[in-house]
């Protein structure tokens, strides 16, 4: 069981890091035409803000991936809802927070997209985990 949970944790960790890199690439590729000095300063500040948000979100994704280890506890692993919360509970609240409070700024649209992609990956991972658990319990 420990090997299975560690495998899912590593997969979650890699997904988090890949999404972090994709977000950084999206930030780097968002070029706006330079009009004057003020626009250049504003674009630089926008890039710094997005880099800070991407680093904070990477840390948040890594912290939420450690919740997978709660499935080592038999009561949590055997309960569908508690197991779901250990996989997707924290990313769900991150996504809700970002959509409700931060999506009002047009600058952070990439962060909303990345958080929804991460949430969908954790939900898919949860269902794969439940299928593997059922196979193990049948044997």
Beta strands, then each sheet from edge to edge (+ up, - down):
end
